[in-house]
Amino acid sequence: AGIVLDVDSPGGEAIGAFEAADAVAAARSAKPVIASVTGLACSAAYAIASACTKIVISPSSVVGSIGVVMLH
């Protein structure tokens, strides 16, 4: 048995994204976690999906573009 995340998001706030990704990574140590992308997995959504064991995407899906935060 495993966990499937149905991901379809253009992203959003960076606040909480990496904490959610850490929770996915912790779950991954107990069982497989698969991200299923049938639309978008961009920015914060891709950061969370990237913590999964595997990402499965449809041919027309758009994935990627984890943002960068820098102090100057």
PQR file of N, CA, C, O and H, with PARSE charges and radii, in Angstrom:
ATOM      1  N   ALA A   1       0.840  -1.185   0.000 -0.4000 1.5000
ATOM      2  CA  ALA A   1       0.000   0.000   0.000 -0.0000 2.0000
ATOM      3  C   ALA A   1       0.877   1.239   0.000  0.5500 1.7000
ATOM      4  O   ALA A   1       1.993   1.230   0.520 -0.5500 1.4000
ATOM      5  N   GLY A   2       0.361   2.289  -0.585 -0.4000 1.5000
ATOM      6  CA  GLY A   2       1.107   3.534  -0.645 -0.0000 2.0000
ATOM      7  C   GLY A   2       0.177   4.721  -0.588  0.5500 1.7000
ATOM      8  O   GLY A   2      -1.016   4.579  -0.317 -0.5500 1.4000
ATOM      9  H   GLY A   2      -0.546   2.296  -1.007  0.4000 1.0000
ATOM     10  N   ILE A   3       0.728   5.892  -0.844 -0.4000 1.5000
ATOM     11  CA  ILE A   3      -0.019   7.147  -0.829 -0.0000 2.0000
ATOM     12  C   ILE A   3       0.073   7.767  -2.213  0.5500 1.7000
ATOM     13  O   ILE A   3       1.149   7.806  -2.809 -0.5500 1.4000
ATOM     14  H   ILE A   3       1.696   6.007  -1.064  0.4000 1.0000
ATOM     15  N   VAL A   4      -1.059   8.254  -2.728 -0.4000 1.5000
ATOM     16  CA  VAL A   4      -1.072   8.965  -4.005 -0.0000 2.0000
ATOM     17  C   VAL A   4      -1.505  10.402  -3.747  0.5500 1.7000
ATOM     18  O   VAL A   4      -2.551  10.646  -3.146 -0.5500 1.4000
ATOM     19  H   VAL A   4      -1.933   8.223  -2.244  0.4000 1.0000
ATOM     20  N   LEU A   5      -0.692  11.350  -4.208 -0.4000 1.5000
ATOM     21  CA  LEU A   5      -1.048  12.769  -4.144 -0.0000 2.0000
ATOM     22  C   LEU A   5      -1.528  13.192  -5.527  0.5500 1.7000
ATOM     23  O   LEU A   5      -0.778  13.096  -6.498 -0.5500 1.4000
ATOM     24  H   LEU A   5       0.158  11.152  -4.696  0.4000 1.0000
ATOM     25  N   ASP A   6      -2.764  13.655  -5.627 -0.4000 1.5000
ATOM     26  CA  ASP A   6      -3.317  14.160  -6.878 -0.0000 2.0000
ATOM     27  C   ASP A   6      -2.977  15.645  -6.955  0.5500 1.7000
ATOM     28  O   ASP A   6      -3.642  16.467  -6.324 -0.5500 1.4000
ATOM     29  H   ASP A   6      -3.374  13.732  -4.838  0.4000 1.0000
ATOM     30  N   VAL A   7      -1.953  15.991  -7.718 -0.4000 1.5000
ATOM     31  CA  VAL A   7      -1.427  17.356  -7.752 -0.0000 2.0000
ATOM     32  C   VAL A   7      -1.940  18.080  -8.999  0.5500 1.7000
ATOM     33  O   VAL A   7      -1.776  17.593 -10.117 -0.5500 1.4000
ATOM     34  H   VAL A   7      -1.413  15.323  -8.230  0.4000 1.0000
ATOM     35  N   ASP A   8      -2.557  19.238  -8.800 -0.4000 1.5000
ATOM     36  CA  ASP A   8      -2.980  20.100  -9.907 -0.0000 2.0000
ATOM     37  C   ASP A   8      -3.029  21.528  -9.381  0.5500 1.7000
ATOM     38  O   ASP A   8      -4.075  22.012  -8.949 -0.5500 1.4000
ATOM     39  H   ASP A   8      -2.690  19.633  -7.891  0.4000 1.0000
ATOM     40  N   SER A   9      -1.876  22.195  -9.427 -0.4000 1.5000
ATOM     41  CA  SER A   9      -1.777  23.541  -8.858 -0.0000 2.0000
ATOM     42  C   SER A   9      -0.683  24.340  -9.557  0.5500 1.7000
ATOM     43  O   SER A   9       0.375  23.800  -9.881 -0.5500 1.4000
ATOM     44  H   SER A   9      -1.026  21.802  -9.778  0.4000 1.0000
ATOM     45  N   PRO A  10      -0.940  25.637  -9.792 -0.5600 1.5000
ATOM     46  CA  PRO A  10       0.102  26.484 -10.344  0.2800 2.0000
ATOM     47  C   PRO A  10       1.129  26.902  -9.291  0.5500 1.7000
ATOM     48  O   PRO A  10       2.108  27.579  -9.605 -0.5500 1.4000
ATOM     49  N   GLY A  11       0.899  26.494  -8.039 -0.4000 1.5000
ATOM     50  CA  GLY A  11       1.841  26.834  -6.974 -0.0000 2.0000
ATOM     51  C   GLY A  11       1.173  27.696  -5.932  0.5500 1.7000
ATOM     52  O   GLY A  11       0.077  27.387  -5.467 -0.5500 1.4000
ATOM     53  H   GLY A  11       0.104  25.944  -7.784  0.4000 1.0000
ATOM     54  N   GLY A  12       1.816  28.751  -5.575 -0.4000 1.5000
ATOM     55  CA  GLY A  12       1.250  29.634  -4.565 -0.0000 2.0000
ATOM     56  C   GLY A  12       2.325  30.105  -3.613  0.5500 1.7000
ATOM     57  O   GLY A  12       3.473  30.319  -4.001 -0.5500 1.4000
ATOM     58  H   GLY A  12       2.707  29.003  -5.953  0.4000 1.0000
ATOM     59  N   GLU A  13       1.941  30.260  -2.383 -0.4000 1.5000
ATOM     60  CA  GLU A  13       2.845  30.776  -1.357 -0.0000 2.0000
ATOM     61  C   GLU A  13       3.995  29.820  -1.055  0.5500 1.7000
ATOM     62  O   GLU A  13       3.816  28.602  -1.028 -0.5500 1.4000
ATOM     63  H   GLU A  13       1.008  30.086  -2.068  0.4000 1.0000
ATOM     64  N   ALA A  14       5.151  30.379  -0.833 -0.4000 1.5000
ATOM     65  CA  ALA A  14       6.292  29.572  -0.405 -0.0000 2.0000
ATOM     66  C   ALA A  14       6.162  29.186   1.065  0.5500 1.7000
ATOM     67  O   ALA A  14       6.747  28.201   1.517 -0.5500 1.4000
ATOM     68  H   ALA A  14       5.296  31.368  -0.855  0.4000 1.0000
ATOM     69  N   ILE A  15       5.378  29.985   1.811 -0.4000 1.5000
ATOM     70  CA  ILE A  15       5.208  29.724   3.239 -0.0000 2.0000
ATOM     71  C   ILE A  15       4.521  28.377   3.421  0.5500 1.7000
ATOM     72  O   ILE A  15       3.401  28.175   2.952 -0.5500 1.4000
ATOM     73  H   ILE A  15       4.903  30.785   1.444  0.4000 1.0000
ATOM     74  N   GLY A  16       5.191  27.466   4.100 -0.4000 1.5000
ATOM     75  CA  GLY A  16       4.642  26.149   4.377 -0.0000 2.0000
ATOM     76  C   GLY A  16       4.952  25.096   3.330  0.5500 1.7000
ATOM     77  O   GLY A  16       4.768  23.906   3.583 -0.5500 1.4000
ATOM     78  H   GLY A  16       6.101  27.630   4.482  0.4000 1.0000
ATOM     79  N   ALA A  17       5.424  25.511   2.150 -0.4000 1.5000
ATOM     80  CA  ALA A  17       5.679  24.541   1.076 -0.0000 2.0000
ATOM     81  C   ALA A  17       6.766  23.547   1.458  0.5500 1.7000
ATOM     82  O   ALA A  17       6.623  22.348   1.219 -0.5500 1.4000
ATOM     83  H   ALA A  17       5.573  26.478   1.944  0.4000 1.0000
ATOM     84  N   PHE A  18       7.842  24.035   2.045 -0.4000 1.5000
ATOM     85  CA  PHE A  18       8.936  23.125   2.370 -0.0000 2.0000
ATOM     86  C   PHE A  18       8.630  22.284   3.601  0.5500 1.7000
ATOM     87  O   PHE A  18       9.148  21.177   3.745 -0.5500 1.4000
ATOM     88  H   PHE A  18       7.957  25.009   2.239  0.4000 1.0000
ATOM     89  N   GLU A  19       7.781  22.812   4.496 -0.4000 1.5000
ATOM     90  CA  GLU A  19       7.325  22.002   5.627 -0.0000 2.0000
ATOM     91  C   GLU A  19       6.432  20.868   5.122  0.5500 1.7000
ATOM     92  O   GLU A  19       6.513  19.743   5.616 -0.5500 1.4000
ATOM     93  H   GLU A  19       7.360  23.712   4.379  0.4000 1.0000
ATOM     94  N   ALA A  20       5.584  21.163   4.141 -0.4000 1.5000
ATOM     95  CA  ALA A  20       4.743  20.119   3.545 -0.0000 2.0000
ATOM     96  C   ALA A  20       5.607  19.083   2.826  0.5500 1.7000
ATOM     97  O   ALA A  20       5.340  17.884   2.910 -0.5500 1.4000
ATOM     98  H   ALA A  20       5.518  22.076   3.739  0.4000 1.0000
ATOM     99  N   ALA A  21       6.640  19.545   2.120 -0.4000 1.5000
ATOM    100  CA  ALA A  21       7.552  18.623   1.448 -0.0000 2.0000
ATOM    101  C   ALA A  21       8.283  17.743   2.459  0.5500 1.7000
ATOM    102  O   ALA A  21       8.518  16.563   2.197 -0.5500 1.4000
ATOM    103  H   ALA A  21       6.856  20.519   2.052  0.4000 1.0000
ATOM    104  N   ASP A  22       8.639  18.300   3.601 -0.4000 1.5000
ATOM    105  CA  ASP A  22       9.269  17.499   4.662 -0.0000 2.0000
ATOM    106  C   ASP A  22       8.325  16.423   5.176  0.5500 1.7000
ATOM    107  O   ASP A  22       8.756  15.307   5.467 -0.5500 1.4000
ATOM    108  H   ASP A  22       8.448  19.258   3.815  0.4000 1.0000
ATOM    109  N   ALA A  23       7.035  16.750   5.291 -0.4000 1.5000
ATOM    110  CA  ALA A  23       6.041  15.768   5.740 -0.0000 2.0000
ATOM    111  C   ALA A  23       5.890  14.647   4.717  0.5500 1.7000
ATOM    112  O   ALA A  23       5.746  13.481   5.086 -0.5500 1.4000
ATOM    113  H   ALA A  23       6.685  17.656   5.055  0.4000 1.0000
ATOM    114  N   VAL A  24       5.923  14.999   3.428 -0.4000 1.5000
ATOM    115  CA  VAL A  24       5.861  13.989   2.369 -0.0000 2.0000
ATOM    116  C   VAL A  24       7.095  13.094   2.433  0.5500 1.7000
ATOM    117  O   VAL A  24       6.984  11.874   2.317 -0.5500 1.4000
ATOM    118  H   VAL A  24       6.040  15.946   3.129  0.4000 1.0000
ATOM    119  N   ALA A  25       8.257  13.690   2.615 -0.4000 1.5000
ATOM    120  CA  ALA A  25       9.502  12.909   2.708 -0.0000 2.0000
ATOM    121  C   ALA A  25       9.469  11.970   3.906  0.5500 1.7000
ATOM    122  O   ALA A  25       9.952  10.842   3.817 -0.5500 1.4000
ATOM    123  H   ALA A  25       8.347  14.681   2.709  0.4000 1.0000
ATOM    124  N   ALA A  26       8.908  12.416   5.022 -0.4000 1.5000
ATOM    125  CA  ALA A  26       8.795  11.550   6.203 -0.0000 2.0000
ATOM    126  C   ALA A  26       7.866  10.383   5.918  0.5500 1.7000
ATOM    127  O   ALA A  26       8.150   9.255   6.320 -0.5500 1.4000
ATOM    128  H   ALA A  26       8.516  13.333   5.094  0.4000 1.0000
ATOM    129  N   ALA A  27       6.760  10.637   5.231 -0.4000 1.5000
ATOM    130  CA  ALA A  27       5.826   9.562   4.866 -0.0000 2.0000
ATOM    131  C   ALA A  27       6.488   8.577   3.912  0.5500 1.7000
ATOM    132  O   ALA A  27       6.237   7.373   3.965 -0.5500 1.4000
ATOM    133  H   ALA A  27       6.529  11.554   4.904  0.4000 1.0000
ATOM    134  N   ARG A  28       7.343   9.115   3.031 -0.4000 1.5000
ATOM    135  CA  ARG A  28       8.049   8.279   2.049 -0.0000 2.0000
ATOM    136  C   ARG A  28       8.946   7.247   2.713  0.5500 1.7000
ATOM    137  O   ARG A  28       9.219   6.201   2.124 -0.5500 1.4000
ATOM    138  H   ARG A  28       7.547  10.093   2.988  0.4000 1.0000
ATOM    139  N   SER A  29       9.407   7.521   3.925 -0.4000 1.5000
ATOM    140  CA  SER A  29      10.258   6.546   4.614 -0.0000 2.0000
ATOM    141  C   SER A  29       9.458   5.345   5.103  0.5500 1.7000
ATOM    142  O   SER A  29      10.035   4.296   5.389 -0.5500 1.4000
ATOM    143  H   SER A  29       9.185   8.371   4.403  0.4000 1.0000
ATOM    144  N   ALA A  30       8.121   5.486   5.204 -0.4000 1.5000
ATOM    145  CA  ALA A  30       7.275   4.385   5.663 -0.0000 2.0000
ATOM    146  C   ALA A  30       6.621   3.619   4.513  0.5500 1.7000
ATOM    147  O   ALA A  30       6.417   2.408   4.603 -0.5500 1.4000
ATOM    148  H   ALA A  30       7.652   6.338   4.972  0.4000 1.0000
ATOM    149  N   LYS A  31       6.291   4.336   3.428 -0.4000 1.5000
ATOM    150  CA  LYS A  31       5.629   3.696   2.288 -0.0000 2.0000
ATOM    151  C   LYS A  31       5.826   4.556   1.050  0.5500 1.7000
ATOM    152  O   LYS A  31       6.139   5.740   1.171 -0.5500 1.4000
ATOM    153  H   LYS A  31       6.456   5.319   3.356  0.4000 1.0000
ATOM    154  N   PRO A  32       5.649   3.987  -0.141 -0.5600 1.5000
ATOM    155  CA  PRO A  32       5.818   4.779  -1.366  0.2800 2.0000
ATOM    156  C   PRO A  32       4.791   5.916  -1.434  0.5500 1.7000
ATOM    157  O   PRO A  32       3.629   5.751  -1.065 -0.5500 1.4000
ATOM    158  N   VAL A  33       5.255   7.071  -1.916 -0.4000 1.5000
ATOM    159  CA  VAL A  33       4.375   8.217  -2.116 -0.0000 2.0000
ATOM    160  C   VAL A  33       4.506   8.636  -3.579  0.5500 1.7000
ATOM    161  O   VAL A  33       5.587   9.012  -4.031 -0.5500 1.4000
ATOM    162  H   VAL A  33       6.199   7.205  -2.217  0.4000 1.0000
ATOM    163  N   ILE A  34       3.401   8.569  -4.308 -0.4000 1.5000
ATOM    164  CA  ILE A  34       3.395   8.881  -5.732 -0.0000 2.0000
ATOM    165  C   ILE A  34       2.648  10.179  -5.960  0.5500 1.7000
ATOM    166  O   ILE A  34       1.538  10.353  -5.457 -0.5500 1.4000
ATOM    167  H   ILE A  34       2.523   8.264  -3.941  0.4000 1.0000
ATOM    168  N   ALA A  35       3.244  11.099  -6.717 -0.4000 1.5000
ATOM    169  CA  ALA A  35       2.556  12.324  -7.138 -0.0000 2.0000
ATOM    170  C   ALA A  35       1.995  12.069  -8.530  0.5500 1.7000
ATOM    171  O   ALA A  35       2.743  11.751  -9.454 -0.5500 1.4000
ATOM    172  H   ALA A  35       4.146  10.958  -7.127  0.4000 1.0000
ATOM    173  N   SER A  36       0.691  12.207  -8.683 -0.4000 1.5000
ATOM    174  CA  SER A  36       0.026  12.054  -9.979 -0.0000 2.0000
ATOM    175  C   SER A  36      -0.346  13.445 -10.472  0.5500 1.7000
ATOM    176  O   SER A  36      -1.153  14.135  -9.850 -0.5500 1.4000
ATOM    177  H   SER A  36       0.083  12.466  -7.933  0.4000 1.0000
ATOM    178  N   VAL A  37       0.249  13.857 -11.601 -0.4000 1.5000
ATOM    179  CA  VAL A  37       0.022  15.196 -12.138 -0.0000 2.0000
ATOM    180  C   VAL A  37      -0.713  15.078 -13.470  0.5500 1.7000
ATOM    181  O   VAL A  37      -0.176  14.536 -14.436 -0.5500 1.4000
ATOM    182  H   VAL A  37       0.905  13.296 -12.106  0.4000 1.0000
ATOM    183  N   THR A  38      -1.947  15.590 -13.517 -0.4000 1.5000
ATOM    184  CA  THR A  38      -2.717  15.577 -14.760 -0.0000 2.0000
ATOM    185  C   THR A  38      -2.954  16.989 -15.283  0.5500 1.7000
ATOM    186  O   THR A  38      -3.669  17.186 -16.266 -0.5500 1.4000
ATOM    187  H   THR A  38      -2.383  16.031 -12.733  0.4000 1.0000
ATOM    188  N   GLY A  39      -2.357  17.955 -14.626 -0.4000 1.5000
ATOM    189  CA  GLY A  39      -2.488  19.353 -15.049 -0.0000 2.0000
ATOM    190  C   GLY A  39      -1.211  20.098 -14.755  0.5500 1.7000
ATOM    191  O   GLY A  39      -0.248  20.024 -15.518 -0.5500 1.4000
ATOM    192  H   GLY A  39      -1.776  17.794 -13.827  0.4000 1.0000
ATOM    193  N   LEU A  40      -1.202  20.821 -13.641 -0.4000 1.5000
ATOM    194  CA  LEU A  40      -0.053  21.632 -13.258 -0.0000 2.0000
ATOM    195  C   LEU A  40       0.558  21.153 -11.948  0.5500 1.7000
ATOM    196  O   LEU A  40      -0.150  20.729 -11.034 -0.5500 1.4000
ATOM    197  H   LEU A  40      -1.985  20.882 -13.022  0.4000 1.0000
ATOM    198  N   ALA A  41       1.861  21.225 -11.874 -0.4000 1.5000
ATOM    199  CA  ALA A  41       2.597  21.050 -10.613 -0.0000 2.0000
ATOM    200  C   ALA A  41       3.771  22.012 -10.684  0.5500 1.7000
ATOM    201  O   ALA A  41       4.903  21.615 -10.959 -0.5500 1.4000
ATOM    202  H   ALA A  41       2.435  21.570 -12.617  0.4000 1.0000
ATOM    203  N   CYS A  42       3.486  23.272 -10.434 -0.4000 1.5000
ATOM    204  CA  CYS A  42       4.493  24.314 -10.571 -0.0000 2.0000
ATOM    205  C   CYS A  42       4.778  24.964  -9.223  0.5500 1.7000
ATOM    206  O   CYS A  42       3.958  24.899  -8.307 -0.5500 1.4000
ATOM    207  H   CYS A  42       2.566  23.595 -10.210  0.4000 1.0000
ATOM    208  N   SER A  43       5.924  25.577  -9.113 -0.4000 1.5000
ATOM    209  CA  SER A  43       6.321  26.351  -7.949 -0.0000 2.0000
ATOM    210  C   SER A  43       6.186  25.525  -6.671  0.5500 1.7000
ATOM    211  O   SER A  43       6.804  24.466  -6.558 -0.5500 1.4000
ATOM    212  H   SER A  43       6.590  25.630  -9.857  0.4000 1.0000
ATOM    213  N   ALA A  44       5.393  25.988  -5.712 -0.4000 1.5000
ATOM    214  CA  ALA A  44       5.260  25.294  -4.427 -0.0000 2.0000
ATOM    215  C   ALA A  44       4.697  23.886  -4.606  0.5500 1.7000
ATOM    216  O   ALA A  44       5.083  22.972  -3.876 -0.5500 1.4000
ATOM    217  H   ALA A  44       4.891  26.848  -5.803  0.4000 1.0000
ATOM    218  N   ALA A  45       3.790  23.699  -5.567 -0.4000 1.5000
ATOM    219  CA  ALA A  45       3.228  22.368  -5.811 -0.0000 2.0000
ATOM    220  C   ALA A  45       4.308  21.399  -6.290  0.5500 1.7000
ATOM    221  O   ALA A  45       4.302  20.227  -5.913 -0.5500 1.4000
ATOM    222  H   ALA A  45       3.477  24.441  -6.160  0.4000 1.0000
ATOM    223  N   TYR A  46       5.229  21.881  -7.114 -0.4000 1.5000
ATOM    224  CA  TYR A  46       6.321  21.026  -7.577 -0.0000 2.0000
ATOM    225  C   TYR A  46       7.308  20.744  -6.446  0.5500 1.7000
ATOM    226  O   TYR A  46       7.876  19.654  -6.378 -0.5500 1.4000
ATOM    227  H   TYR A  46       5.234  22.833  -7.421  0.4000 1.0000
ATOM    228  N   ALA A  47       7.514  21.703  -5.573 -0.4000 1.5000
ATOM    229  CA  ALA A  47       8.393  21.472  -4.418 -0.0000 2.0000
ATOM    230  C   ALA A  47       7.860  20.317  -3.577  0.5500 1.7000
ATOM    231  O   ALA A  47       8.626  19.466  -3.124 -0.5500 1.4000
ATOM    232  H   ALA A  47       7.054  22.588  -5.628  0.4000 1.0000
ATOM    233  N   ILE A  48       6.554  20.290  -3.373 -0.4000 1.5000
ATOM    234  CA  ILE A  48       5.943  19.202  -2.601 -0.0000 2.0000
ATOM    235  C   ILE A  48       6.010  17.895  -3.375  0.5500 1.7000
ATOM    236  O   ILE A  48       6.375  16.865  -2.809 -0.5500 1.4000
ATOM    237  H   ILE A  48       5.931  20.980  -3.741  0.4000 1.0000
ATOM    238  N   ALA A  49       5.665  17.917  -4.663 -0.4000 1.5000
ATOM    239  CA  ALA A  49       5.712  16.707  -5.484 -0.0000 2.0000
ATOM    240  C   ALA A  49       7.127  16.138  -5.573  0.5500 1.7000
ATOM    241  O   ALA A  49       7.306  14.922  -5.647 -0.5500 1.4000
ATOM    242  H   ALA A  49       5.369  18.754  -5.123  0.4000 1.0000
ATOM    243  N   SER A  50       8.124  17.009  -5.564 -0.4000 1.5000
ATOM    244  CA  SER A  50       9.513  16.543  -5.696 -0.0000 2.0000
ATOM    245  C   SER A  50       9.972  15.710  -4.497  0.5500 1.7000
ATOM    246  O   SER A  50      10.967  14.992  -4.587 -0.5500 1.4000
ATOM    247  H   SER A  50       7.979  17.996  -5.504  0.4000 1.0000
ATOM    248  N   ALA A  51       9.260  15.802  -3.390 -0.4000 1.5000
ATOM    249  CA  ALA A  51       9.602  15.004  -2.214 -0.0000 2.0000
ATOM    250  C   ALA A  51       9.034  13.588  -2.297  0.5500 1.7000
ATOM    251  O   ALA A  51       9.358  12.740  -1.465 -0.5500 1.4000
ATOM    252  H   ALA A  51       8.451  16.385  -3.317  0.4000 1.0000
ATOM    253  N   CYS A  52       8.192  13.331  -3.292 -0.4000 1.5000
ATOM    254  CA  CYS A  52       7.581  12.011  -3.452 -0.0000 2.0000
ATOM    255  C   CYS A  52       8.601  10.989  -3.946  0.5500 1.7000
ATOM    256  O   CYS A  52       9.676  11.340  -4.434 -0.5500 1.4000
ATOM    257  H   CYS A  52       7.929  14.019  -3.968  0.4000 1.0000
ATOM    258  N   THR A  53       8.239   9.732  -3.808 -0.4000 1.5000
ATOM    259  CA  THR A  53       9.062   8.647  -4.314 -0.0000 2.0000
ATOM    260  C   THR A  53       9.148   8.704  -5.835  0.5500 1.7000
ATOM    261  O   THR A  53      10.198   8.448  -6.424 -0.5500 1.4000
ATOM    262  H   THR A  53       7.366   9.447  -3.411  0.4000 1.0000
ATOM    263  N   LYS A  54       8.020   9.047  -6.460 -0.4000 1.5000
ATOM    264  CA  LYS A  54       7.923   9.066  -7.919 -0.0000 2.0000
ATOM    265  C   LYS A  54       6.885  10.100  -8.331  0.5500 1.7000
ATOM    266  O   LYS A  54       5.897  10.311  -7.628 -0.5500 1.4000
ATOM    267  H   LYS A  54       7.166   9.256  -5.982  0.4000 1.0000
ATOM    268  N   ILE A  55       7.116  10.755  -9.496 -0.4000 1.5000
ATOM    269  CA  ILE A  55       6.136  11.674 -10.071 -0.0000 2.0000
ATOM    270  C   ILE A  55       5.682  11.085 -11.401  0.5500 1.7000
ATOM    271  O   ILE A  55       6.502  10.787 -12.270 -0.5500 1.4000
ATOM    272  H   ILE A  55       7.919  10.584 -10.067  0.4000 1.0000
ATOM    273  N   VAL A  56       4.365  10.918 -11.556 -0.4000 1.5000
ATOM    274  CA  VAL A  56       3.785  10.411 -12.797 -0.0000 2.0000
ATOM    275  C   VAL A  56       3.014  11.563 -13.427  0.5500 1.7000
ATOM    276  O   VAL A  56       2.141  12.151 -12.788 -0.5500 1.4000
ATOM    277  H   VAL A  56       3.698  11.160 -10.851  0.4000 1.0000
ATOM    278  N   ILE A  57       3.335  11.890 -14.687 -0.4000 1.5000
ATOM    279  CA  ILE A  57       2.680  13.029 -15.334 -0.0000 2.0000
ATOM    280  C   ILE A  57       2.031  12.602 -16.643  0.5500 1.7000
ATOM    281  O   ILE A  57       2.460  11.639 -17.280 -0.5500 1.4000
ATOM    282  H   ILE A  57       4.045  11.413 -15.206  0.4000 1.0000
ATOM    283  N   SER A  58       0.989  13.333 -17.035 -0.4000 1.5000
ATOM    284  CA  SER A  58       0.382  13.104 -18.344 -0.0000 2.0000
ATOM    285  C   SER A  58       1.213  13.851 -19.388  0.5500 1.7000
ATOM    286  O   SER A  58       1.974  14.755 -19.042 -0.5500 1.4000
ATOM    287  H   SER A  58       0.640  14.114 -16.518  0.4000 1.0000
ATOM    288  N   PRO A  59       1.072  13.480 -20.660 -0.5600 1.5000
ATOM    289  CA  PRO A  59       1.871  14.136 -21.700  0.2800 2.0000
ATOM    290  C   PRO A  59       1.661  15.647 -21.792  0.5500 1.7000
ATOM    291  O   PRO A  59       2.565  16.366 -22.217 -0.5500 1.4000
ATOM    292  N   SER A  60       0.501  16.133 -21.406 -0.4000 1.5000
ATOM    293  CA  SER A  60       0.235  17.570 -21.521 -0.0000 2.0000
ATOM    294  C   SER A  60       0.407  18.331 -20.211  0.5500 1.7000
ATOM    295  O   SER A  60       0.082  19.515 -20.132 -0.5500 1.4000
ATOM    296  H   SER A  60      -0.233  15.548 -21.061  0.4000 1.0000
ATOM    297  N   SER A  61       0.916  17.656 -19.186 -0.4000 1.5000
ATOM    298  CA  SER A  61       1.115  18.313 -17.885 -0.0000 2.0000
ATOM    299  C   SER A  61       2.256  19.325 -17.944  0.5500 1.7000
ATOM    300  O   SER A  61       3.150  19.235 -18.786 -0.5500 1.4000
ATOM    301  H   SER A  61       1.180  16.694 -19.250  0.4000 1.0000
ATOM    302  N   VAL A  62       2.200  20.284 -17.031 -0.4000 1.5000
ATOM    303  CA  VAL A  62       3.266  21.275 -16.883 -0.0000 2.0000
ATOM    304  C   VAL A  62       3.806  21.141 -15.468  0.5500 1.7000
ATOM    305  O   VAL A  62       3.064  21.282 -14.496 -0.5500 1.4000
ATOM    306  H   VAL A  62       1.474  20.357 -16.347  0.4000 1.0000
ATOM    307  N   VAL A  63       5.108  20.865 -15.356 -0.4000 1.5000
ATOM    308  CA  VAL A  63       5.737  20.719 -14.041 -0.0000 2.0000
ATOM    309  C   VAL A  63       7.023  21.524 -13.991  0.5500 1.7000
ATOM    310  O   VAL A  63       7.642  21.795 -15.020 -0.5500 1.4000
ATOM    311  H   VAL A  63       5.711  20.750 -16.145  0.4000 1.0000
ATOM    312  N   GLY A  64       7.421  21.905 -12.774 -0.4000 1.5000
ATOM    313  CA  GLY A  64       8.704  22.554 -12.594 -0.0000 2.0000
ATOM    314  C   GLY A  64       8.606  23.945 -12.012  0.5500 1.7000
ATOM    315  O   GLY A  64       7.539  24.385 -11.582 -0.5500 1.4000
ATOM    316  H   GLY A  64       6.918  21.685 -11.938  0.4000 1.0000
ATOM    317  N   SER A  65       9.725  24.623 -12.005 -0.4000 1.5000
ATOM    318  CA  SER A  65       9.863  26.008 -11.582 -0.0000 2.0000
ATOM    319  C   SER A  65       9.664  26.214 -10.079  0.5500 1.7000
ATOM    320  O   SER A  65       8.742  26.907  -9.650 -0.5500 1.4000
ATOM    321  H   SER A  65      10.592  24.266 -12.353  0.4000 1.0000
ATOM    322  N   ILE A  66      10.542  25.602  -9.295 -0.4000 1.5000
ATOM    323  CA  ILE A  66      10.545  25.905  -7.854 -0.0000 2.0000
ATOM    324  C   ILE A  66      11.208  27.260  -7.702  0.5500 1.7000
ATOM    325  O   ILE A  66      12.339  27.455  -8.148 -0.5500 1.4000
ATOM    326  H   ILE A  66      11.291  25.038  -9.644  0.4000 1.0000
ATOM    327  N   GLY A  67      10.509  28.198  -7.073 -0.4000 1.5000
ATOM    328  CA  GLY A  67      11.017  29.549  -6.914 -0.0000 2.0000
ATOM    329  C   GLY A  67      12.196  29.616  -5.978  0.5500 1.7000
ATOM    330  O   GLY A  67      12.478  28.667  -5.246 -0.5500 1.4000
ATOM    331  H   GLY A  67       9.591  28.039  -6.711  0.4000 1.0000
ATOM    332  N   VAL A  68      12.877  30.729  -6.001 -0.4000 1.5000
ATOM    333  CA  VAL A  68      14.042  30.954  -5.167 -0.0000 2.0000
ATOM    334  C   VAL A  68      13.805  32.208  -4.330  0.5500 1.7000
ATOM    335  O   VAL A  68      13.346  33.233  -4.836 -0.5500 1.4000
ATOM    336  H   VAL A  68      12.648  31.500  -6.595  0.4000 1.0000
ATOM    337  N   VAL A  69      14.120  32.108  -3.065 -0.4000 1.5000
ATOM    338  CA  VAL A  69      14.010  33.262  -2.180 -0.0000 2.0000
ATOM    339  C   VAL A  69      15.407  33.642  -1.747  0.5500 1.7000
ATOM    340  O   VAL A  69      16.160  32.793  -1.271 -0.5500 1.4000
ATOM    341  H   VAL A  69      14.492  31.275  -2.655  0.4000 1.0000
ATOM    342  N   MET A  70      15.768  34.915  -1.907 -0.4000 1.5000
ATOM    343  CA  MET A  70      17.107  35.359  -1.551 -0.0000 2.0000
ATOM    344  C   MET A  70      17.019  36.691  -0.815  0.5500 1.7000
ATOM    345  O   MET A  70      16.254  37.574  -1.202 -0.5500 1.4000
ATOM    346  H   MET A  70      15.155  35.605  -2.294  0.4000 1.0000
ATOM    347  N   LEU A  71      17.792  36.828   0.228 -0.4000 1.5000
ATOM    348  CA  LEU A  71      17.904  38.104   0.915 -0.0000 2.0000
ATOM    349  C   LEU A  71      19.075  38.879   0.327  0.5500 1.7000
ATOM    350  O   LEU A  71      20.113  38.301   0.005 -0.5500 1.4000
ATOM    351  H   LEU A  71      18.415  36.112   0.543  0.4000 1.0000
ATOM    352  N   HIS A  72      18.906  40.151   0.194 -0.4000 1.5000
ATOM    353  CA  HIS A  72      19.973  40.975  -0.360 -0.0000 2.0000
ATOM    354  C   HIS A  72      20.288  42.079   0.621  0.5500 1.7000
ATOM    355  O   HIS A  72      21.164  42.903   0.361 -0.5500 1.4000
ATOM    356  H   HIS A  72      18.063  40.620   0.456  0.4000 1.0000
TER
END
